Amino acid sequence: TTTNNGNISFYSDNAIGGLSAQRNVTAAGAFNYIPQSNSFSAAVTYPITNLNLSSSGLLIGKLTNTANITFANATSIAGPITAYGGTITLNANLTATNNGSISLYTDNTLGGLTTARTVNAAAAFKLIPRTTAFASAITYPITNLSVTATGLTIGNTTNDKDITINQDVIGGAGIELFGANVNINANLKTTSSAATMYLKGNTTINALKYIESNGDFTHDGNLTFKSDANGTAAFGPLGGTLTTVSGTATVERFVPAKRAWRLLTAPLQGATNTTIPSNWQGINGEGLLLFGPTTYQSNTMTGYTTGGGSPNIWKYNNGWQNIPNLTSENLFTSAGNNGFLVFATGPQGSPNILTDATETTLKPKGDLITGDVTHTLTANQYKLIANPYASPINTVNLVAANTGSKVWMIDPTLGTYGGYAAYDGTNWTPVTPTTNDSYIQSGQGFFVRTASNATFTISESHKVSGNSNTWFQRSTSATSTPKSDDKIRILLYKQDNAEWKLADGVLAVNSNTGNNAVDETDTNKMTNFNENIMFRNGTTNLAIEYSALPQVGYVQPMRLTATTIQPYQLRLFTENYTNASVTPLLEDTVAGTFTPIPTDGSVLTVPFTGITATSNAPDQRFRIVYQKGELSNVDFTPLWAAVYPNPVKDGILNVHLNTLEASTNFTLTNLVGQLVHQGKLENIQNTVALPQLPEGMYLLSIIQEGKQYNSKIYIK
């Protein structure tokens, strides 16, 4: 018996005296049974016959011991269990409590278990070659061995056999993997700041899996984070310091087969092999097909495949800029990574310049970026920022941590070639993405804008373990989660191959704390690569417009650009609409109709045929107007009015009303729906001075207390 944390240690090559009678060994510390020479003279079976042991640890053998060790009976020790042997055989279960690890040093795979056994370690489970290396490759978990532990060590610094991990390891006891090649098909995570993660050998983290260390992280060998159609591997939040003993990191990015614009980056940094060709070109069947004309805008294009009317890759600096020489353009530098706009059609060597698309995988190589990354912003200017991490980042948390910021991402499935999705800290447009689809993905860029000079910081805490390829090709939905304010969501759909496809959308947010002026609360509209819908407030185009609770007669003009003569739909629905005093209606100024927008969340679908609309000549036929009363009680009776002269001469129009009830408003639009004039009628007899307008037919609409008057007038 030893007390006061004392060990009991026997150094002997032979069994302990060949006990023929029961004896007790009670150690306050560990019981150590160690060969006095290099090795035991015979195999050791534990428990030893007639020896009743109670201890706070168990050690059998040493590194030079070649004798086999067999655990014959279930063994539970209130401390660590360590065994060194030629072959270690588990004929029973092992349990280490009281923060104890279980460490088995053997070159063989635990005696080739044929019966299911369990190992329960309160700390780490360690399987380490007793000599230089394992006799063969190791796959964890080992066949017929079920392990419960809070950490894992497999191999040693000289082991040259491969290691494959197929089971999650999450806990505070540290993770160390030493092999020639380490193949990770599971999630690895250390949860304590004192727990380190060490990966030696060329390590591959397969798609959908992540590694994460709350303490320090070291890699000695190349790291590859795989990406495929199912998902992308990630390097989660790092709580300590990153150390690279040797090797580089390859962070893959799968890109689906779709001809669309995307904001792409490489989440890497470094001082060598930093250019776009070094990382995105050079190997047929991988990377990106980057094409452009031989000359473009008087610049000689270098490093491109010749073809197309303009380059399919652009950079941003307060506006889009072409890249004359790809061979010298840095994808990343030693200071960080850069984002680019790419019209992705396939890998290097593919013929998809004018038609077709092929999936591809980007495989850039460099050094991982960790720690805080801070950007300087200029007030009211867009800045293209690259996700610096080999991990998704939480958009909601990111914006919340950078007060006053808004972000825009490209969704390749919007419209024909992709469009912008915006988030302002509270609301999304065109629709609210679900779960992982709302994250900024590894290899993705995004735009940021604030109303004042500020810094924008991305932190390790913004990383999330959930990942998604769907921002690179996702299925959109015309649904959203209700919030606290009255909202009207307007989605633009286009007909594509006999299917209706979401092209764009806007959101109106009305509240008693809002105002109708354009301010930093509103979210500006970034122009898509195909159809656009936007609110028009003064001279500003908005994706999300915040307004006061609307009064009767309030009008929210919209405009469409980049539409063509083909079928479209507007789909409108409210979210948490509680303002019963007014009812929203969709006005079609071309058709002269007012259609109530249901306030119960159901979807109103309005088909129409588009026109050829541009930013200089937009389609302004639609707008939201607000009438008095509940939807079920809206009075759509005609309003009586006399309008003269018609045709209008000298820009003067007289409007005589039969009654004057509360607010009376009028709008004047041309026949393609563009709003050309609006105002209030405050008297029974009104004289309206019109602006100078081109000669032609116009539509006059007057709204008064749930009544409406429409008339076509000709202006000379």
N, C-alpha and C positions, 0 to 999 in steps of 0.2 A: 504494500500500500504506500502510495505517495500522496501527500497533501500539498496545499499551497501552490497549485498549478504545476506540480512536478511531473516529469515524464518517467516512464520505466522503459529502459532500453536494454535488449539482449543482443550481443554480437556473437554469433555462433553459426558455423556452417551446417550444424546438425540440428535435428529436431530437439526441442527443449527437453533434454533429459529423458525422453521416452516415458512420459508421465503414465503411471499405472494407477494413480489415485487422484481424485478431484482436488484441484488447487484453484485458488482465487487470486487474480491480479487486478488490483483496483488502482488506477492512475488518475490523479487529478488533471494531468495533462495527457500526452499521447503515449500509446504503447508502440514501441519501435522494435521490430524484429529484423535484424540486418546481418547478412553474412559477414563473418570475421575476415574472410579472404575475398576473392573476387566474386564467388558465387556459392549458393547453397550446394551441398553435396548431393541433394536429391530434391525432387519436387516437393513443394509445400502446399498443404491443404489447410485452409482456414474455415472454421475454427479449429484450433489445435486440440487433439483428443485430451479430455480431462482438464482443459484449461478454461475456466470461467472468467471472461474478461469484461471489465467495465473501465472505459477510458473516454477521453475527450479528443481522440484522434487515433488513427491506425496507419502505421507505415510498415510495409513488408518489402524487403529486398533493397537493392541499389542499382545504379545504372549498369554495372558490370555483371549483374546476376543473369545467368542464362537458364537457370532452372525454371521449370514451369510453376505457375501458381494457380490454384483452383479455389474458388469461393464455393464451398459445398453447401452451406446453409445460409438462409437469409441473414444478412448482417446489417445492423443499424448502429451507427456511431454518432455520438453527439459532438461531431467535429469532422475534420477532413479525413478522407480515406485515400491512401496512396499505395500503389503496388508497382513493382518493377519485376518483369519476368520475361522468359523466352516466349512462352505462350501463356496468356491469361485467359482462364476459362471461367465463365459465369454459369454455375449450376444452380444459382439462387439469386435473389434480388439484393441490390445494395442500396442503402439509404444513409445519407449524411445530413445531419441536422445542425442546428446552432451555427449557421453561416458556413458550413463545411463544404468544400469542394470534393469531387471524386476524380482522382488522377490516375490513369492507367498508362504505364510505360511499357509498350510492347511493339515489336515490328510487325506482328500479325494481327489479324482482325478478330481479336477477342475469342480465339478458339473455334471460330466457325459455328456460331450458335445455331442449333437446330430446334430449340425450344424457346418460346417467348420469355424474355426476362425484362425486368424494369430496373432502371437506375434513377434514383431520386436524390438530387443534390440541392442543398439549400443555397449553394453558390454555383460555381462553374463545373461543367463536365469537361475533362481534359483527356484526350487520347493522343499520346505523344510517342514517336518511335524511340525505342530504348537505345538504338545505335544511330547511324547516320540518317536512315530513311526507312519508311515503311517498305514491306516486301512487295506491296502492290498498291494500286490506287484505292482511295477511301471514298465511300459514299455514305453520307450522313442523312437520315438515321441509318444505322447499321441494321441489316436484316435481322429480324426477331428481337431487336433491342429497342425498347421504348424509354426515352430519356426525358426527364423533367429537370431543368436546370435554369439558372438565371444568367448563364454565360457559357462560352464554348471556346476551347482551344483544341485545334487539330494540327498535328505536325510540329516540326521544329525548324530552325533556320537552315538546316542542311537537307531537309526532306525534298527529294526531287520527284515525288509521285503526285499525281493529280488528286484534287479534292473536289467533290461535288456536294453541295448543300441543298437538300430538298425539304427542309423543315425550318419554319420560323424559329429564330432565337431572339428573344426580347427579355432584357433584364439588366440588372445593375452590376454584374460580375465581370464584364469585359468580354471581348470577342477577339480571338487571334487565329488566323488561318495561314498556314505555311505550306506551299506546294509549288510544283512547277507551273501548273495551271489550276486556277480556282474557278469553279463554275457555280454561280449562285442562282438557284431556282426558288428562292424563298426570301423573306424579309429579315434583315439583321438590324437590331437596334439596341444600343446601350442606353440605359435610362438614368445613370448616375454620372455626375460631373467628374467623378473619380475613375469611372470605367472607360477604358480606352478601346479603340478598335484598330487592329493591326492586320493588314492584308499583304502577304508576301507571295509573289508569283504573278503571272499575268492573269488578272481577275476579270471575269465577265459577269455583269449583273443583268440578268435576262429581263425581257419586256414585262411590264406590270409589277416588277419587284423594286424594292428600295433598300438602301443602306443608310443608317442614321446613327450618329454618335453624339451623345450628350457630353462626352469628354473629348479627349484628343483623338485625331484620326491620322493614321500613317499608312501610306501604301509604298511598297517596294516592288515595283513592276508596273506594267501597263494596266490601266483601268478601262473597261469598255462598258458603256451603258447602252443596252440594246433597245431598238425601237422597231415595231412592226405594226401590222394592221390591228392588232389587239391592244396595243398600248406601248408605253415607253418607260424604261427604268429611270430611277431618280436617286439623287443624293440628297437626303433629307437634312433637316436643321443640324448644324454643327455647333456644339456648345463649347468646344475647346479650340485647339490649334491644328491646322492641316500641315502635315509634313510629307514631302515627297522625297523618298530616298533615291528612287530611280523610276523611270518610265514616264509616260504621258497619259492623258485621259482622252478617250474617244467618246463623244456624246452624240449618239445617233438621233436622227429625226426622220421618221417615216412620213412621206407625203403621198396621199392617195392620188389615184388617177383621175384628175379633174382639171380642166383648163380654167384656172382661176388665179386671181391675185392673192398673195399671201405676204404677211410681214414675217420675215425669217431672220434668224441670227444663229450664232454658235455660242453656247454658254461657256466660253473659254477665254483665256488670255495667254500671252506668251510673247517671246521676243524673236522666235524663229518660225518659219513656215506659217506666216500669219495672213497671207493674201487669200483672196477668193479662189483663184485657181488651185492653190495648195490644199484647199479643204473641200471645195465644191465641184472641182473639175478634175480631169486627168485620167479617170478610170471609167471606161464604158460600162453602162449598166448601173452606175452609182452616181451620186451627186446630182447636179443640175445641168440641163441643157440651157445654156445662156446664149441667146442669139441676138443679132442686130444687123442692120445694113452695113455695108462696107464703110460708108460715110454717113454721118447723121448730124444735122445742124452744123455743118462745116467742120465736124470733128472726125478724125480717122479713128475707127473703132478697132481696138486691139484686144485679142483674147476671146473674141466672140465667134460662134458659128455663124456664117453669113446667111442672112435671110430675115424676112419680116420687114414691116414698114418702120418699126422703131425698136429700140432695145427692150428686152423683157426683164431688165433689172434696173432699179433706180435707187438713189440715196436721197435723203431729205435734209435740207438746211434752210428752214424758213421758206420751203417750197421744194418741189421735186426737181432733182438734177440728174442728168444722164451721167454715165461713167465712161469716159472715152477709152480708158485703159484699164481693163480688168486685172492685168498682170501685176499692177502696182497698188491695187485697191485693197486695203486691209479689212479682212473680216473681223479681226481682233488685233489688239496690240498688248503690250505689257501692262497697259493701264486699264484695259477692259475690252468689251465687245461692242460691235456696231450692228444696227438693224438695217435691213434692206427690204424694199418692195420688189417682189419677184412674181412674174406671171409664170407659174410652174406648169410645165407640160410633160415632164419626164426627165429621165437621167441623161447624163453625158452620153452622146452617141446616138440618141434616139432621133427619129426623123420628124418629131411632132412640132414643127414650126407653124404651119398654117392650119393643121387639123390634128385631131386625135390627142390622147393623153395616156401616159403610162405611169404607174406608181414607181416611186423611187425612194431611196434612203440616203440621207446626208450623213457623212461619217467624218466630221472635222476632228482634228487632233490638236491638243494643247494642254494647258494647265487649268484645273478647276478654279473657279472664282468663289471665294467664301467671304464671310463678314459683310458689314454694311457697305452698300454702294450708293453714293449720293450724286445727284445731278443738279445742276443749276438751271433754273427756268427763267425765261423772260416773260413779263406780264403779257397775257392775251396772245401768246404765240404758241403754236403747236410744237412739241418736241418729240421726235421719234426715239424711244428708249427700248433697249434690248433687255429681255429677261436675262440677268447675269448668271442665273443658277441652272444647274442640271436637275431641275425640279420644277414642278408647277408652283405658282405663288397665288395666294388668295387675293383676288381683286378687291373684294369688299374690305378686308383688313388693311390692304395696302392703301386704299383711298382714305380710309378712316384715320390712318396714321399720318397722312399728309393732308392737313386741313385745307379745304378749298380747292382740291384738285379734282379733275375729271379725267377719265380714260376712254380711249376709243381703240377697239380691236377690229381686225378684218375677219369677217365670217365668210369663207369661200362659197358657202351654199346660198348666200343671198343673191337673188337675181341670176344672171347668166354667168358673170365673172367674179362675183363676190361683192360685199358691201360692208359698211361700218356698223358695228354694234357699240353703243355708248353706255357708260355707267357714270352717274353723277354723285355717287355716295348714298343715294336713296333709291333711285329708279334706273331701270334698264330700258333700252329701246334697240331694235323694234320689239322684241319680246324678252321676257326674263328667262335666262338660261337656268337649267337645273343642275344642282350639285357641281360635279366636276367640270361641266361645260362652262361654268362661270370663271374658271381659273385661267390665268395666263400660263401657257404651257412652256415646258422646256423647249428651247429653239424658236420661241415666238417673240415678236416685237409688238409694241403698242405705243399709242400716242398719249401724251399728257399735256394738259393745259390748266393754268390757274389765272386768276384775275390780277395777281400781284406778283412782283418778283419774289421768288421763293426757292427753296431747295426741295428736292424730291428724293426721299431715301427709301431704298429697298433693303430689308433686313432678313437675317436668317429666320426670324420668327414668322415671316410671311410665307415660308415654305409650307406646303401641304403634301400629305402622302398620296391623296387621291390624284390620279392622272387620267387624261382623256385625249384621244386623238380627234375628238369630235369638233373641236374648234377648227380643225383642218379639213373636216368634212362632216357636218352634223345635220341631223334632221330637226328642222325648226317646227315650232308649235304655235298655234294662235291662242295660247292660254297664258295666264300669268297669275301670280299670287296677289290677292288684294292687300292693299296697304291702308294707311289711315286717311289719306286725302282722297277727294273725288278725282277720279281719273277717267279719261277717255283715250283708248288706244286705237290708232288707225293703222292698219296694215295694208300694204300694197302687194297684190298678187298678180303674177303674169302667167299666161298660158304657155306651157313649154312641153311639147310632145304629148299633147292631150291631157296634161296634168297641170294643176294649179300650184305654182311655186312661189314661196315668199320672196319678194324682191327688196322690200324696205318697209320702214314703219316709223311713226312718230307717236309721241305721248303728250297729252295735255293734262296738267296737274293743277287743279283748282283748290284753293284753301283760303280760310279767312285771314291767314298771315301772308298771303301772296300779293303781288301787285302786277299790273299789266304792262309795266315798262320792261325793257330788256336790261337785265343786270347779271351779276355773276352767278345768280342762282340758276338761270337758264343755261341750257346746254346747246352749244353751237352745232350746226350740221356740217359734217365732213362729207364732201361729195363722193358718191359711189362711182364705180367703174361702169355702171349700167343705170337702170332706172332709180330716180330719187323722188321721195316725197318729203316735204318739209313744211313747217309753219313759217309764215312770213310776218314778222313784226317790224314794221317800219322798213328799214333796209337790211334787216338781219334775218338770216335763215337759221331755224332752230330745229333740233331733233327732239328736245324736251322743252316745252314751254310751261313755265309756272305763272299762274294768273291768280287774281283775286277771285272770290266766289262770283260767278258771272251774274250780271243783271240782265233783265229782259232787253233784247236787242243787241247784246254784245256779240261781236263777230270775230272769229279766228280764221283768217285767210290761210289757205294752203296753196302750195304750188308743186307741180310735177315737172321734172326735167328728164331728159334722155329717154323719154318714151317714144314709141313708134306707133304706126297705125296697125294695131293688133288688139285682141281682147285683153282686158285687165279686169281686176276686181278690187274694190275697197272692202275690207272687212273691219267693222267697227264694233267695239264692245266697251262697256264701262267696268270699272273696278271700284267697289265700295262706294258707289254713287249714292249720296244721301241728301243732296240739295233738292228737295221736292218743290221748291218755289219756282224753279225754272226747269225747262226740258230742253235738252240739246237736240238739234236737228242737223242733218247733213243737207246743205243746199247745193244743188247742181245748177249753176247759173246758165249753163247751155240748155239743159232740158227745162229749166224753169220750175224745178221741183224742190220740195222740202220733205225729207224723209226723217221721221222720228228715230233717234238712236235709243234702243232699249236701255233702261237704267237698271235692269236686273242681272246684267252680266251676259245675257244671250247675245249672239253675234248677228249683226246686220250685214248682209252681203249686198253690195251694190255693183253690178256689172256695168262696164262702159268700154267704149272703143277709144284707144289713145290717139293722140295726134303726134306729129313730129315736133317734139318740144326740146328746146335748148335752154341754157342758162340765160341767154339774151332774149329768148322768146318762150318763156315757160307756159305750161298749161295751168291756168289759174281758175279752172271752172268750179272747184270744190272749196267749200268753207263750212265751218261749224257756226251755227247761229243758235241763239237761246230764246225760247218762247216761254210764256207764262204757264204755270200750272203743272199738275201731274200728267204723265204720259197718257193715262186713260181718259183724261178730261180735256186734252188739248183741243182748242177750237180752231178748226181749219177753214172756217167760213171766210169768204172773200172780203177783202177790204175795199170800200168804195173810194175812188180818187179820180180826179180830173187832171190830166197832164196835157199841157199845150205850151207852145205850138209843136206840132209834129208834122213835118220835119222841124228840127230845132235850128234856128238861125241866130247868129251872133252870140252863141254860147249861153243863152238865157233860157231856162226851163221853169215854167210855172207849175206848181203842184197845189191843187185845191183838195182838202180833206173834208169829209162829211162830219167827222168827229175827231177830237184830239184827246186820246187817253194815254196818260203816262208818257213813256218814251216811244217815239216814232223814229225809225232809222231808215235810211235808203242806201242802196248800193247801185253802182252802174258798172256793168262788165261788158266786154266785147264778146263776140260770138265764139271765141275759143276759150272763154271763161276767165280772162284776165281782168282783175279788178282795176278799174281806171279812175274811180271816184266814189266817195262815200261820205255820209254826213248825217245830221239829225234834222228833223222837221219839227219846229217848235211852235208853229202857228197853224190855224186853219188854212190860211192863204200863205204860200211860201214862194219865194223867188230864189232859185238856185243858180248860181253862177258856175258854169262848167269850165273845166280847164280846156286848153286848146287840144283838140282830139282829131285824129284822122277822120275823114268823111266815111260814113258807113252806118251799119245797123248795130244797135246796142240793146242790152236788156236792163231795164229798170225794175228793181225790186224794192217794195216798201213793206216794212214789218211793223205791226202795231198791236200789242196785247193779244197775241195768238191769232191775229188775222194777217193776211198777206195780199199784196197787190203786185202783179207782174205785168209788164207791158214792154213791147219792143218799140224803140224810138229810133228815128233816123236823124243823124246829125250831119248837117252840111258844113 
